[in-house]
Amino acid sequence: MSNDIDYTDLHDPNAEYTMRELSAETMGVEAKRGGGRDVEITDVQTTMVDGNFPWTLVRIYTDAGVVGTGEAYWGAGVPELIERMKPFVVGENPLDIDRLYEHLIQKMSGEGSVEGITVTAIAGIEVALHDVAGKILEVPAYQLLGGKYRDEMRVYCDCHTEEEADPEACADEAERVVEELGYDALKFDLDVPSGLEKDRANRHLRPGEIRHKAEIVEKVTERVKDRADVAFDCHWTFSGGSAKRLADAIEEYDVWWLEDPVPPENLEVQENVTKSTTTPICVGENRYRVTEERRLIVNQAVDIVAPDMPKVGGMRETRKVADVANQYYVPVAMHNVSSPVATMASAHVGAAIPNSLAVEYHSYELGWWEDLVEEDVIEGGYIEIPEEPGLGVTIDEDAVAEHMVDGETLFDEA
């Protein structure tokens, strides 16, 4: 198999014959713009970093010399899709973020822009557009989303331990993260082996497994008490009946939320589980775009919605999800397994929406996470929202080069 394919030159009849062509040329968007706003995109490049997830960083270049950096959700195939879309944005004005997003959704409709990695790839471009647009207009990215509700964004730390199935070990780690690292919001996994499993495929939890998971919840929440809020993640593992029994078993404890207790495909099961318990249920990282997240919210199948910003469709799409959620008085806790780039972009979104709870941090065990940018990102469990133009983070290209995926090449300098 050749690795020298030119993805920008792939033939696609759907893209060529679409009746909803939203390019500037087709739409007749030709008026000259003053104030240094007559800018064109000249190139789009990516570099994949080998973090605790393979992060895809996206860089947009312009004829004004202004460069913006974003990030797509991690995974194979994303850089190729971004290269595929490059001809659709080169020559366009990067300030037209909303039109360019819809333009890419339409152009890539035959390649799966309803959900999945095509949406993820588009989101990476969209985040980079916010960075470059903010720099051109000399405003921080949150201003492009309507302004801010808060100066800093709360961060919840996704916690792990080598003995993750040991309730006492989890409690010890919870206390360490609160006392030594300064976080007042945590998350632990519940889909961990108890030693009582009989069959990993049937999604059923035996009574002893329920007791084991409830003990993790009890030990952790009792240890930190009011010093921290604690959520628990199930990674869409259990059957509807088992999820309801688990949620019922932990109702007596101070659980911030129970996350993804059932697989994401069947909305009716999700709704049934959520409505069966007073334990708050949080779902959303496996849904794409506001159209899918909306169904969760409108059907009241979630107590807290958890879009992953560079996965759900980008910064504006996450804002749209939050707007729908706000109509149903549902708070937003952004799932996030990204590098500092998309983490900061998520913080900008969180600052700009009224119903924001927190942004996840999933890399506290990775010693060089913050080295990828020149600025401090998380301090004392919070992210201060930058006032610098764009996202407010500067890529350390030496650090990126040091941690690239094997065989990757570094994008051009900003």
Secondary structure as UniProt FT lines:
FT   HELIX           7..9
FT   HELIX           13..17
FT   HELIX           24..27
FT   TURN            35..36
FT   STRAND          41..50
FT   STRAND          54..62
FT   TURN            63..64
FT   STRAND          67..72
FT   TURN            76..77
FT   HELIX           78..89
FT   TURN            90..91
FT   TURN            94..95
FT   HELIX           97..107
FT   HELIX           109..111
FT   TURN            112..114
FT   HELIX           117..137
FT   HELIX           141..144
FT   TURN            145..146
FT   STRAND          152..158
FT   TURN            162..165
FT   HELIX           167..179
FT   TURN            180..181
FT   STRAND          185..189
FT   HELIX           207..224
FT   HELIX           225..227
FT   STRAND          229..233
FT   TURN            235..236
FT   HELIX           240..249
FT   TURN            250..252
FT   STRAND          257..259
FT   HELIX           267..275
FT   STRAND          281..283
FT   TURN            285..286
FT   HELIX           289..298
FT   TURN            299..300
FT   STRAND          304..305
FT   HELIX           309..312
FT   HELIX           315..327
FT   TURN            328..329
FT   STRAND          332..335
FT   HELIX           340..352
FT   TURN            354..355
FT   STRAND          356..361
FT   TURN            364..365
FT   TURN            367..368
FT   HELIX           369..372
FT   STRAND          378..379
FT   TURN            380..381
FT   STRAND          382..384
FT   HELIX           397..402
FT   TURN            406..407
//
